[in-house]
Amino acid sequence: MESLSNHIKAKRKKTGLTQVELAWRAGVGLRFIRDMEQGKRTLRMDKVNDVLALFGEELGPVKIIER
């Protein structure tokens, strides 16, 4: 399963956006983008959804596969 940080970073790079451009377009701070891409464990879900919305996505429940 891909981490949120890797997912956002890959989407940003695929679309050719810098962290500054992504922050501006999503209406969040640059620090938030950096924290998200570095895997910070506590992030505001509404802001994460603001970023994901640029890529046509949103947070949602995921079933955990038992190991």
Predicted model as a PDB file, atoms N, CA, C, CB and O in Angstrom, pLDDT in the B-factor column:
MODEL        1                                                                  
ATOM      1  N   MET A   1       0.847  -1.170   0.000  1.00 57.00           N  
ATOM      2  CA  MET A   1       0.000   0.000   0.000  1.00 57.00           C  
ATOM      3  C   MET A   1       0.900   1.243   0.000  1.00 57.00           C  
ATOM      4  CB  MET A   1      -0.968  -0.007   1.227  1.00 57.00           C  
ATOM      5  O   MET A   1       1.854   1.327   0.774  1.00 57.00           O  
ATOM      6  N   GLU A   2       0.592   2.184  -0.857  1.00 74.00           N  
ATOM      7  CA  GLU A   2       1.372   3.407  -0.983  1.00 74.00           C  
ATOM      8  C   GLU A   2       1.035   4.374   0.147  1.00 74.00           C  
ATOM      9  CB  GLU A   2       1.122   4.068  -2.344  1.00 74.00           C  
ATOM     10  O   GLU A   2      -0.130   4.514   0.519  1.00 74.00           O  
ATOM     11  N   SER A   3       2.042   5.036   0.688  1.00 91.00           N  
ATOM     12  CA  SER A   3       1.800   6.013   1.741  1.00 91.00           C  
ATOM     13  C   SER A   3       1.247   7.300   1.136  1.00 91.00           C  
ATOM     14  CB  SER A   3       3.095   6.297   2.533  1.00 91.00           C  
ATOM     15  O   SER A   3       1.452   7.585  -0.044  1.00 91.00           O  
ATOM     16  N   LEU A   4       0.551   8.063   1.954  1.00 93.00           N  
ATOM     17  CA  LEU A   4       0.008   9.348   1.505  1.00 93.00           C  
ATOM     18  C   LEU A   4       1.125  10.263   1.043  1.00 93.00           C  
ATOM     19  CB  LEU A   4      -0.798  10.021   2.626  1.00 93.00           C  
ATOM     20  O   LEU A   4       0.995  10.934   0.019  1.00 93.00           O  
ATOM     21  N   SER A   5       2.217  10.299   1.783  1.00 96.00           N  
ATOM     22  CA  SER A   5       3.322  11.186   1.426  1.00 96.00           C  
ATOM     23  C   SER A   5       3.887  10.844   0.045  1.00 96.00           C  
ATOM     24  CB  SER A   5       4.430  11.102   2.482  1.00 96.00           C  
ATOM     25  O   SER A   5       4.118  11.739  -0.768  1.00 96.00           O  
ATOM     26  N   ASN A   6       4.107   9.571  -0.219  1.00 96.00           N  
ATOM     27  CA  ASN A   6       4.621   9.167  -1.538  1.00 96.00           C  
ATOM     28  C   ASN A   6       3.603   9.428  -2.637  1.00 96.00           C  
ATOM     29  CB  ASN A   6       5.004   7.684  -1.531  1.00 96.00           C  
ATOM     30  O   ASN A   6       3.967   9.816  -3.747  1.00 96.00           O  
ATOM     31  N   HIS A   7       2.339   9.217  -2.332  1.00 96.00           N  
ATOM     32  CA  HIS A   7       1.280   9.419  -3.309  1.00 96.00           C  
ATOM     33  C   HIS A   7       1.206  10.890  -3.741  1.00 96.00           C  
ATOM     34  CB  HIS A   7      -0.069   8.963  -2.731  1.00 96.00           C  
ATOM     35  O   HIS A   7       1.164  11.193  -4.933  1.00 96.00           O  
ATOM     36  N   ILE A   8       1.191  11.791  -2.766  1.00 97.00           N  
ATOM     37  CA  ILE A   8       1.104  13.220  -3.065  1.00 97.00           C  
ATOM     38  C   ILE A   8       2.337  13.688  -3.825  1.00 97.00           C  
ATOM     39  CB  ILE A   8       0.939  14.032  -1.772  1.00 97.00           C  
ATOM     40  O   ILE A   8       2.225  14.433  -4.799  1.00 97.00           O  
ATOM     41  N   LYS A   9       3.496  13.259  -3.388  1.00 97.00           N  
ATOM     42  CA  LYS A   9       4.736  13.672  -4.044  1.00 97.00           C  
ATOM     43  C   LYS A   9       4.761  13.198  -5.501  1.00 97.00           C  
ATOM     44  CB  LYS A   9       5.957  13.120  -3.281  1.00 97.00           C  
ATOM     45  O   LYS A   9       5.136  13.955  -6.396  1.00 97.00           O  
ATOM     46  N   ALA A  10       4.362  11.952  -5.732  1.00 97.00           N  
ATOM     47  CA  ALA A  10       4.344  11.412  -7.091  1.00 97.00           C  
ATOM     48  C   ALA A  10       3.339  12.158  -7.969  1.00 97.00           C  
ATOM     49  CB  ALA A  10       4.011   9.916  -7.065  1.00 97.00           C  
ATOM     50  O   ALA A  10       3.638  12.474  -9.120  1.00 97.00           O  
ATOM     51  N   LYS A  11       2.154  12.440  -7.433  1.00 97.00           N  
ATOM     52  CA  LYS A  11       1.136  13.182  -8.194  1.00 97.00           C  
ATOM     53  C   LYS A  11       1.642  14.580  -8.535  1.00 97.00           C  
ATOM     54  CB  LYS A  11      -0.187  13.274  -7.393  1.00 97.00           C  
ATOM     55  O   LYS A  11       1.466  15.055  -9.656  1.00 97.00           O  
ATOM     56  N   ARG A  12       2.272  15.235  -7.559  1.00 97.00           N  
ATOM     57  CA  ARG A  12       2.786  16.588  -7.773  1.00 97.00           C  
ATOM     58  C   ARG A  12       3.841  16.586  -8.873  1.00 97.00           C  
ATOM     59  CB  ARG A  12       3.376  17.159  -6.468  1.00 97.00           C  
ATOM     60  O   ARG A  12       3.804  17.418  -9.779  1.00 97.00           O  
ATOM     61  N   LYS A  13       4.770  15.657  -8.791  1.00 97.00           N  
ATOM     62  CA  LYS A  13       5.837  15.601  -9.791  1.00 97.00           C  
ATOM     63  C   LYS A  13       5.301  15.232 -11.170  1.00 97.00           C  
ATOM     64  CB  LYS A  13       6.903  14.597  -9.366  1.00 97.00           C  
ATOM     65  O   LYS A  13       5.761  15.761 -12.182  1.00 97.00           O  
ATOM     66  N   LYS A  14       4.329  14.325 -11.210  1.00 97.00           N  
ATOM     67  CA  LYS A  14       3.741  13.903 -12.489  1.00 97.00           C  
ATOM     68  C   LYS A  14       3.073  15.081 -13.205  1.00 97.00           C  
ATOM     69  CB  LYS A  14       2.714  12.772 -12.260  1.00 97.00           C  
ATOM     70  O   LYS A  14       3.094  15.168 -14.432  1.00 97.00           O  
ATOM     71  N   THR A  15       2.481  15.982 -12.419  1.00 96.00           N  
ATOM     72  CA  THR A  15       1.815  17.139 -13.013  1.00 96.00           C  
ATOM     73  C   THR A  15       2.754  18.327 -13.199  1.00 96.00           C  
ATOM     74  CB  THR A  15       0.643  17.553 -12.155  1.00 96.00           C  
ATOM     75  O   THR A  15       2.349  19.372 -13.706  1.00 96.00           O  
ATOM     76  N   GLY A  16       4.022  18.160 -12.783  1.00 97.00           N  
ATOM     77  CA  GLY A  16       5.014  19.203 -12.990  1.00 97.00           C  
ATOM     78  C   GLY A  16       4.896  20.395 -12.050  1.00 97.00           C  
ATOM     79  O   GLY A  16       5.366  21.487 -12.367  1.00 97.00           O  
ATOM     80  N   LEU A  17       4.269  20.188 -10.896  1.00 98.00           N  
ATOM     81  CA  LEU A  17       4.108  21.286  -9.940  1.00 98.00           C  
ATOM     82  C   LEU A  17       5.239  21.289  -8.913  1.00 98.00           C  
ATOM     83  CB  LEU A  17       2.751  21.181  -9.228  1.00 98.00           C  
ATOM     84  O   LEU A  17       5.733  20.236  -8.509  1.00 98.00           O  
ATOM     85  N   THR A  18       5.634  22.479  -8.506  1.00 98.00           N  
ATOM     86  CA  THR A  18       6.549  22.597  -7.381  1.00 98.00           C  
ATOM     87  C   THR A  18       5.726  22.539  -6.101  1.00 98.00           C  
ATOM     88  CB  THR A  18       7.387  23.918  -7.461  1.00 98.00           C  
ATOM     89  O   THR A  18       4.498  22.618  -6.144  1.00 98.00           O  
ATOM     90  N   GLN A  19       6.394  22.403  -4.973  1.00 98.00           N  
ATOM     91  CA  GLN A  19       5.669  22.424  -3.702  1.00 98.00           C  
ATOM     92  C   GLN A  19       4.969  23.766  -3.508  1.00 98.00           C  
ATOM     93  CB  GLN A  19       6.626  22.148  -2.527  1.00 98.00           C  
ATOM     94  O   GLN A  19       3.853  23.816  -2.991  1.00 98.00           O  
ATOM     95  N   VAL A  20       5.613  24.839  -3.915  1.00 98.00           N  
ATOM     96  CA  VAL A  20       5.028  26.184  -3.790  1.00 98.00           C  
ATOM     97  C   VAL A  20       3.759  26.295  -4.635  1.00 98.00           C  
ATOM     98  CB  VAL A  20       6.052  27.268  -4.218  1.00 98.00           C  
ATOM     99  O   VAL A  20       2.744  26.811  -4.167  1.00 98.00           O  
ATOM    100  N   GLU A  21       3.814  25.814  -5.870  1.00 98.00           N  
ATOM    101  CA  GLU A  21       2.648  25.872  -6.753  1.00 98.00           C  
ATOM    102  C   GLU A  21       1.502  25.019  -6.218  1.00 98.00           C  
ATOM    103  CB  GLU A  21       3.027  25.413  -8.162  1.00 98.00           C  
ATOM    104  O   GLU A  21       0.343  25.431  -6.262  1.00 98.00           O  
ATOM    105  N   LEU A  22       1.826  23.838  -5.717  1.00 98.00           N  
ATOM    106  CA  LEU A  22       0.793  22.961  -5.163  1.00 98.00           C  
ATOM    107  C   LEU A  22       0.126  23.614  -3.961  1.00 98.00           C  
ATOM    108  CB  LEU A  22       1.393  21.601  -4.765  1.00 98.00           C  
ATOM    109  O   LEU A  22      -1.099  23.594  -3.837  1.00 98.00           O  
ATOM    110  N   ALA A  23       0.920  24.185  -3.087  1.00 98.00           N  
ATOM    111  CA  ALA A  23       0.372  24.858  -1.912  1.00 98.00           C  
ATOM    112  C   ALA A  23      -0.561  25.998  -2.327  1.00 98.00           C  
ATOM    113  CB  ALA A  23       1.508  25.396  -1.022  1.00 98.00           C  
ATOM    114  O   ALA A  23      -1.657  26.141  -1.785  1.00 98.00           O  
ATOM    115  N   TRP A  24      -0.124  26.789  -3.273  1.00 98.00           N  
ATOM    116  CA  TRP A  24      -0.935  27.927  -3.731  1.00 98.00           C  
ATOM    117  C   TRP A  24      -2.251  27.460  -4.341  1.00 98.00           C  
ATOM    118  CB  TRP A  24      -0.155  28.763  -4.754  1.00 98.00           C  
ATOM    119  O   TRP A  24      -3.313  27.990  -4.013  1.00 98.00           O  
ATOM    120  N   ARG A  25      -2.184  26.479  -5.219  1.00 98.00           N  
ATOM    121  CA  ARG A  25      -3.401  25.979  -5.888  1.00 98.00           C  
ATOM    122  C   ARG A  25      -4.372  25.321  -4.913  1.00 98.00           C  
ATOM    123  CB  ARG A  25      -3.027  24.981  -6.979  1.00 98.00           C  
ATOM    124  O   ARG A  25      -5.588  25.414  -5.085  1.00 98.00           O  
ATOM    125  N   ALA A  26      -3.838  24.658  -3.891  1.00 98.00           N  
ATOM    126  CA  ALA A  26      -4.697  23.979  -2.920  1.00 98.00           C  
ATOM    127  C   ALA A  26      -5.180  24.919  -1.816  1.00 98.00           C  
ATOM    128  CB  ALA A  26      -3.956  22.806  -2.303  1.00 98.00           C  
ATOM    129  O   ALA A  26      -6.094  24.583  -1.063  1.00 98.00           O  
ATOM    130  N   GLY A  27      -4.568  26.087  -1.726  1.00 98.00           N  
ATOM    131  CA  GLY A  27      -4.960  27.036  -0.687  1.00 98.00           C  
ATOM    132  C   GLY A  27      -4.458  26.658   0.698  1.00 98.00           C  
ATOM    133  O   GLY A  27      -5.090  26.958   1.711  1.00 98.00           O  
ATOM    134  N   VAL A  28      -3.313  25.997   0.719  1.00 98.00           N  
ATOM    135  CA  VAL A  28      -2.694  25.615   1.987  1.00 98.00           C  
ATOM    136  C   VAL A  28      -1.287  26.206   2.031  1.00 98.00           C  
ATOM    137  CB  VAL A  28      -2.655  24.054   2.158  1.00 98.00           C  
ATOM    138  O   VAL A  28      -0.786  26.706   1.024  1.00 98.00           O  
ATOM    139  N   GLY A  29      -0.667  26.148   3.183  1.00 98.00           N  
ATOM    140  CA  GLY A  29       0.677  26.685   3.314  1.00 98.00           C  
ATOM    141  C   GLY A  29       1.735  25.739   2.778  1.00 98.00           C  
ATOM    142  O   GLY A  29       1.539  24.526   2.705  1.00 98.00           O  
ATOM    143  N   LEU A  30       2.858  26.325   2.407  1.00 98.00           N  
ATOM    144  CA  LEU A  30       3.989  25.534   1.935  1.00 98.00           C  
ATOM    145  C   LEU A  30       4.445  24.563   3.014  1.00 98.00           C  
ATOM    146  CB  LEU A  30       5.150  26.446   1.513  1.00 98.00           C  
ATOM    147  O   LEU A  30       4.798  23.423   2.713  1.00 98.00           O  
ATOM    148  N   ARG A  31       4.440  24.998   4.248  1.00 98.00           N  
ATOM    149  CA  ARG A  31       4.841  24.128   5.367  1.00 98.00           C  
ATOM    150  C   ARG A  31       3.959  22.879   5.421  1.00 98.00           C  
ATOM    151  CB  ARG A  31       4.759  24.898   6.712  1.00 98.00           C  
ATOM    152  O   ARG A  31       4.448  21.784   5.700  1.00 98.00           O  
ATOM    153  N   PHE A  32       2.656  23.045   5.153  1.00 98.00           N  
ATOM    154  CA  PHE A  32       1.742  21.903   5.177  1.00 98.00           C  
ATOM    155  C   PHE A  32       2.133  20.896   4.092  1.00 98.00           C  
ATOM    156  CB  PHE A  32       0.276  22.371   4.980  1.00 98.00           C  
ATOM    157  O   PHE A  32       2.163  19.692   4.346  1.00 98.00           O  
ATOM    158  N   ILE A  33       2.432  21.381   2.891  1.00 98.00           N  
ATOM    159  CA  ILE A  33       2.837  20.482   1.793  1.00 98.00           C  
ATOM    160  C   ILE A  33       4.116  19.755   2.172  1.00 98.00           C  
ATOM    161  CB  ILE A  33       3.040  21.274   0.466  1.00 98.00           C  
ATOM    162  O   ILE A  33       4.225  18.545   1.968  1.00 98.00           O  
ATOM    163  N   ARG A  34       5.076  20.469   2.715  1.00 98.00           N  
ATOM    164  CA  ARG A  34       6.337  19.841   3.113  1.00 98.00           C  
ATOM    165  C   ARG A  34       6.114  18.794   4.203  1.00 98.00           C  
ATOM    166  CB  ARG A  34       7.330  20.903   3.602  1.00 98.00           C  
ATOM    167  O   ARG A  34       6.677  17.701   4.146  1.00 98.00           O  
ATOM    168  N   ASP A  35       5.290  19.135   5.194  1.00 97.00           N  
ATOM    169  CA  ASP A  35       4.977  18.170   6.253  1.00 97.00           C  
ATOM    170  C   ASP A  35       4.308  16.925   5.685  1.00 97.00           C  
ATOM    171  CB  ASP A  35       4.074  18.810   7.310  1.00 97.00           C  
ATOM    172  O   ASP A  35       4.633  15.804   6.075  1.00 97.00           O  
ATOM    173  N   MET A  36       3.379  17.129   4.769  1.00 97.00           N  
ATOM    174  CA  MET A  36       2.646  16.008   4.181  1.00 97.00           C  
ATOM    175  C   MET A  36       3.602  15.112   3.388  1.00 97.00           C  
ATOM    176  CB  MET A  36       1.501  16.521   3.269  1.00 97.00           C  
ATOM    177  O   MET A  36       3.548  13.889   3.516  1.00 97.00           O  
ATOM    178  N   GLU A  37       4.459  15.697   2.584  1.00 97.00           N  
ATOM    179  CA  GLU A  37       5.382  14.912   1.765  1.00 97.00           C  
ATOM    180  C   GLU A  37       6.469  14.236   2.600  1.00 97.00           C  
ATOM    181  CB  GLU A  37       6.023  15.800   0.715  1.00 97.00           C  
ATOM    182  O   GLU A  37       7.081  13.268   2.150  1.00 97.00           O  
ATOM    183  N   GLN A  38       6.709  14.734   3.799  1.00 96.00           N  
ATOM    184  CA  GLN A  38       7.704  14.121   4.674  1.00 96.00           C  
ATOM    185  C   GLN A  38       7.081  13.079   5.603  1.00 96.00           C  
ATOM    186  CB  GLN A  38       8.406  15.191   5.495  1.00 96.00           C  
ATOM    187  O   GLN A  38       7.773  12.487   6.432  1.00 96.00           O  
ATOM    188  N   GLY A  39       5.781  12.861   5.463  1.00 95.00           N  
ATOM    189  CA  GLY A  39       5.120  11.799   6.210  1.00 95.00           C  
ATOM    190  C   GLY A  39       4.694  12.158   7.619  1.00 95.00           C  
ATOM    191  O   GLY A  39       4.573  11.275   8.468  1.00 95.00           O  
ATOM    192  N   LYS A  40       4.462  13.438   7.886  1.00 95.00           N  
ATOM    193  CA  LYS A  40       3.992  13.822   9.215  1.00 95.00           C  
ATOM    194  C   LYS A  40       2.726  13.026   9.535  1.00 95.00           C  
ATOM    195  CB  LYS A  40       3.720  15.364   9.295  1.00 95.00           C  
ATOM    196  O   LYS A  40       1.838  12.898   8.693  1.00 95.00           O  
ATOM    197  N   ARG A  41       2.651  12.499  10.737  1.00 93.00           N  
ATOM    198  CA  ARG A  41       1.558  11.592  11.097  1.00 93.00           C  
ATOM    199  C   ARG A  41       0.292  12.314  11.521  1.00 93.00           C  
ATOM    200  CB  ARG A  41       1.996  10.682  12.199  1.00 93.00           C  
ATOM    201  O   ARG A  41      -0.778  11.705  11.529  1.00 93.00           O  
ATOM    202  N   THR A  42       0.375  13.578  11.870  1.00 95.00           N  
ATOM    203  CA  THR A  42      -0.816  14.327  12.282  1.00 95.00           C  
ATOM    204  C   THR A  42      -1.023  15.496  11.327  1.00 95.00           C  
ATOM    205  CB  THR A  42      -0.683  14.833  13.753  1.00 95.00           C  
ATOM    206  O   THR A  42      -0.288  16.484  11.361  1.00 95.00           O  
ATOM    207  N   LEU A  43      -2.023  15.366  10.488  1.00 96.00           N  
ATOM    208  CA  LEU A  43      -2.374  16.397   9.511  1.00 96.00           C  
ATOM    209  C   LEU A  43      -3.873  16.640   9.555  1.00 96.00           C  
ATOM    210  CB  LEU A  43      -1.926  15.988   8.083  1.00 96.00           C  
ATOM    211  O   LEU A  43      -4.649  15.728   9.842  1.00 96.00           O  
ATOM    212  N   ARG A  44      -4.274  17.853   9.273  1.00 96.00           N  
ATOM    213  CA  ARG A  44      -5.712  18.144   9.217  1.00 96.00           C  
ATOM    214  C   ARG A  44      -6.301  17.512   7.964  1.00 96.00           C  
ATOM    215  CB  ARG A  44      -5.978  19.682   9.233  1.00 96.00           C  
ATOM    216  O   ARG A  44      -5.842  17.764   6.850  1.00 96.00           O  
ATOM    217  N   MET A  45      -7.329  16.684   8.163  1.00 96.00           N  
ATOM    218  CA  MET A  45      -7.935  15.967   7.038  1.00 96.00           C  
ATOM    219  C   MET A  45      -8.558  16.911   6.023  1.00 96.00           C  
ATOM    220  CB  MET A  45      -8.986  15.000   7.541  1.00 96.00           C  
ATOM    221  O   MET A  45      -8.526  16.625   4.826  1.00 96.00           O  
ATOM    222  N   ASP A  46      -9.128  18.035   6.468  1.00 97.00           N  
ATOM    223  CA  ASP A  46      -9.730  18.959   5.515  1.00 97.00           C  
ATOM    224  C   ASP A  46      -8.674  19.536   4.574  1.00 97.00           C  
ATOM    225  CB  ASP A  46     -10.457  20.088   6.252  1.00 97.00           C  
ATOM    226  O   ASP A  46      -8.933  19.715   3.384  1.00 97.00           O  
ATOM    227  N   LYS A  47      -7.490  19.827   5.102  1.00 97.00           N  
ATOM    228  CA  LYS A  47      -6.420  20.356   4.257  1.00 97.00           C  
ATOM    229  C   LYS A  47      -5.862  19.274   3.328  1.00 97.00           C  
ATOM    230  CB  LYS A  47      -5.295  20.938   5.127  1.00 97.00           C  
ATOM    231  O   LYS A  47      -5.528  19.549   2.176  1.00 97.00           O  
ATOM    232  N   VAL A  48      -5.764  18.042   3.837  1.00 97.00           N  
ATOM    233  CA  VAL A  48      -5.321  16.938   2.981  1.00 97.00           C  
ATOM    234  C   VAL A  48      -6.295  16.789   1.820  1.00 97.00           C  
ATOM    235  CB  VAL A  48      -5.214  15.604   3.788  1.00 97.00           C  
ATOM    236  O   VAL A  48      -5.880  16.600   0.677  1.00 97.00           O  
ATOM    237  N   ASN A  49      -7.580  16.872   2.109  1.00 98.00           N  
ATOM    238  CA  ASN A  49      -8.586  16.771   1.042  1.00 98.00           C  
ATOM    239  C   ASN A  49      -8.516  17.941   0.070  1.00 98.00           C  
ATOM    240  CB  ASN A  49      -9.980  16.695   1.642  1.00 98.00           C  
ATOM    241  O   ASN A  49      -8.803  17.771  -1.115  1.00 98.00           O  
ATOM    242  N   ASP A  50      -8.139  19.130   0.548  1.00 98.00           N  
ATOM    243  CA  ASP A  50      -7.950  20.271  -0.357  1.00 98.00           C  
ATOM    244  C   ASP A  50      -6.854  19.964  -1.372  1.00 98.00           C  
ATOM    245  CB  ASP A  50      -7.599  21.551   0.441  1.00 98.00           C  
ATOM    246  O   ASP A  50      -6.982  20.292  -2.552  1.00 98.00           O  
ATOM    247  N   VAL A  51      -5.794  19.343  -0.913  1.00 98.00           N  
ATOM    248  CA  VAL A  51      -4.680  18.980  -1.809  1.00 98.00           C  
ATOM    249  C   VAL A  51      -5.114  17.847  -2.748  1.00 98.00           C  
ATOM    250  CB  VAL A  51      -3.419  18.551  -0.982  1.00 98.00           C  
ATOM    251  O   VAL A  51      -4.914  17.925  -3.961  1.00 98.00           O  
ATOM    252  N   LEU A  52      -5.704  16.802  -2.179  1.00 97.00           N  
ATOM    253  CA  LEU A  52      -6.126  15.659  -3.002  1.00 97.00           C  
ATOM    254  C   LEU A  52      -7.167  16.049  -4.052  1.00 97.00           C  
ATOM    255  CB  LEU A  52      -6.689  14.558  -2.113  1.00 97.00           C  
ATOM    256  O   LEU A  52      -7.205  15.460  -5.132  1.00 97.00           O  
ATOM    257  N   ALA A  53      -8.000  17.025  -3.747  1.00 98.00           N  
ATOM    258  CA  ALA A  53      -9.040  17.460  -4.683  1.00 98.00           C  
ATOM    259  C   ALA A  53      -8.439  17.937  -6.003  1.00 98.00           C  
ATOM    260  CB  ALA A  53      -9.882  18.576  -4.058  1.00 98.00           C  
ATOM    261  O   ALA A  53      -9.077  17.812  -7.049  1.00 98.00           O  
ATOM    262  N   LEU A  54      -7.241  18.475  -5.972  1.00 96.00           N  
ATOM    263  CA  LEU A  54      -6.583  18.919  -7.206  1.00 96.00           C  
ATOM    264  C   LEU A  54      -6.319  17.761  -8.160  1.00 96.00           C  
ATOM    265  CB  LEU A  54      -5.273  19.620  -6.879  1.00 96.00           C  
ATOM    266  O   LEU A  54      -6.181  17.951  -9.368  1.00 96.00           O  
ATOM    267  N   PHE A  55      -6.252  16.558  -7.595  1.00 97.00           N  
ATOM    268  CA  PHE A  55      -5.996  15.357  -8.389  1.00 97.00           C  
ATOM    269  C   PHE A  55      -7.248  14.490  -8.534  1.00 97.00           C  
ATOM    270  CB  PHE A  55      -4.874  14.544  -7.757  1.00 97.00           C  
ATOM    271  O   PHE A  55      -7.168  13.338  -8.962  1.00 97.00           O  
ATOM    272  N   GLY A  56      -8.407  15.056  -8.173  1.00 97.00           N  
ATOM    273  CA  GLY A  56      -9.667  14.326  -8.304  1.00 97.00           C  
ATOM    274  C   GLY A  56      -9.827  13.223  -7.282  1.00 97.00           C  
ATOM    275  O   GLY A  56     -10.481  12.217  -7.554  1.00 97.00           O  
ATOM    276  N   GLU A  57      -9.239  13.397  -6.104  1.00 97.00           N  
ATOM    277  CA  GLU A  57      -9.277  12.361  -5.075  1.00 97.00           C  
ATOM    278  C   GLU A  57      -9.699  12.955  -3.736  1.00 97.00           C  
ATOM    279  CB  GLU A  57      -7.906  11.676  -4.947  1.00 97.00           C  
ATOM    280  O   GLU A  57      -9.727  14.174  -3.564  1.00 97.00           O  
ATOM    281  N   GLU A  58     -10.028  12.072  -2.785  1.00 96.00           N  
ATOM    282  CA  GLU A  58     -10.305  12.492  -1.411  1.00 96.00           C  
ATOM    283  C   GLU A  58     -10.003  11.344  -0.468  1.00 96.00           C  
ATOM    284  CB  GLU A  58     -11.777  12.958  -1.252  1.00 96.00           C  
ATOM    285  O   GLU A  58      -9.927  10.186  -0.880  1.00 96.00           O  
ATOM    286  N   LEU A  59      -9.830  11.678   0.809  1.00 95.00           N  
ATOM    287  CA  LEU A  59      -9.601  10.654   1.819  1.00 95.00           C  
ATOM    288  C   LEU A  59     -10.858   9.829   2.026  1.00 95.00           C  
ATOM    289  CB  LEU A  59      -9.154  11.285   3.141  1.00 95.00           C  
ATOM    290  O   LEU A  59     -11.970  10.329   1.857  1.00 95.00           O  
ATOM    291  N   GLY A  60     -10.687   8.585   2.385  1.00 92.00           N  
ATOM    292  CA  GLY A  60     -11.819   7.726   2.685  1.00 92.00           C  
ATOM    293  C   GLY A  60     -11.360   6.510   3.458  1.00 92.00           C  
ATOM    294  O   GLY A  60     -10.162   6.241   3.548  1.00 92.00           O  
ATOM    295  N   PRO A  61     -12.301   5.777   4.014  1.00 91.00           N  
ATOM    296  CA  PRO A  61     -11.931   4.584   4.781  1.00 91.00           C  
ATOM    297  C   PRO A  61     -11.338   3.505   3.873  1.00 91.00           C  
ATOM    298  CB  PRO A  61     -13.155   4.028   5.528  1.00 91.00           C  
ATOM    299  O   PRO A  61     -11.744   3.330   2.724  1.00 91.00           O  
ATOM    300  N   VAL A  62     -10.374   2.799   4.430  1.00 84.00           N  
ATOM    301  CA  VAL A  62      -9.723   1.717   3.721  1.00 84.00           C  
ATOM    302  C   VAL A  62      -9.707   0.508   4.632  1.00 84.00           C  
ATOM    303  CB  VAL A  62      -8.287   2.109   3.274  1.00 84.00           C  
ATOM    304  O   VAL A  62      -9.323   0.610   5.797  1.00 84.00           O  
ATOM    305  N   LYS A  63     -10.118  -0.625   4.115  1.00 86.00           N  
ATOM    306  CA  LYS A  63     -10.102  -1.842   4.917  1.00 86.00           C  
ATOM    307  C   LYS A  63      -8.662  -2.305   5.100  1.00 86.00           C  
ATOM    308  CB  LYS A  63     -10.958  -2.954   4.257  1.00 86.00           C  
ATOM    309  O   LYS A  63      -7.886  -2.377   4.147  1.00 86.00           O  
ATOM    310  N   ILE A  64      -8.329  -2.615   6.348  1.00 83.00           N  
ATOM    311  CA  ILE A  64      -6.988  -3.084   6.674  1.00 83.00           C  
ATOM    312  C   ILE A  64      -6.919  -4.588   6.419  1.00 83.00           C  
ATOM    313  CB  ILE A  64      -6.620  -2.749   8.154  1.00 83.00           C  
ATOM    314  O   ILE A  64      -7.760  -5.351   6.895  1.00 83.00           O  
ATOM    315  N   ILE A  65      -5.928  -4.992   5.677  1.00 83.00           N  
ATOM    316  CA  ILE A  65      -5.731  -6.402   5.378  1.00 83.00           C  
ATOM    317  C   ILE A  65      -4.910  -6.999   6.506  1.00 83.00           C  
ATOM    318  CB  ILE A  65      -5.033  -6.607   3.993  1.00 83.00           C  
ATOM    319  O   ILE A  65      -3.813  -6.529   6.806  1.00 83.00           O  
ATOM    320  N   GLU A  66      -5.449  -8.037   7.128  1.00 80.00           N  
ATOM    321  CA  GLU A  66      -4.730  -8.690   8.231  1.00 80.00           C  
ATOM    322  C   GLU A  66      -3.539  -9.437   7.692  1.00 80.00           C  
ATOM    323  CB  GLU A  66      -5.650  -9.649   9.009  1.00 80.00           C  
ATOM    324  O   GLU A  66      -3.579 -10.028   6.613  1.00 80.00           O  
ATOM    325  N   ARG A  67      -2.476  -9.394   8.471  1.00 71.00           N  
ATOM    326  CA  ARG A  67      -1.222 -10.047   8.037  1.00 71.00           C  
ATOM    327  C   ARG A  67      -1.010 -11.336   8.767  1.00 71.00           C  
ATOM    328  CB  ARG A  67      -0.020  -9.135   8.258  1.00 71.00           C  
ATOM    329  O   ARG A  67      -0.013 -12.019   8.534  1.00 71.00           O  
TER     330      ARG A  67                                                      
ENDMDL                                                                          
END                                                                             
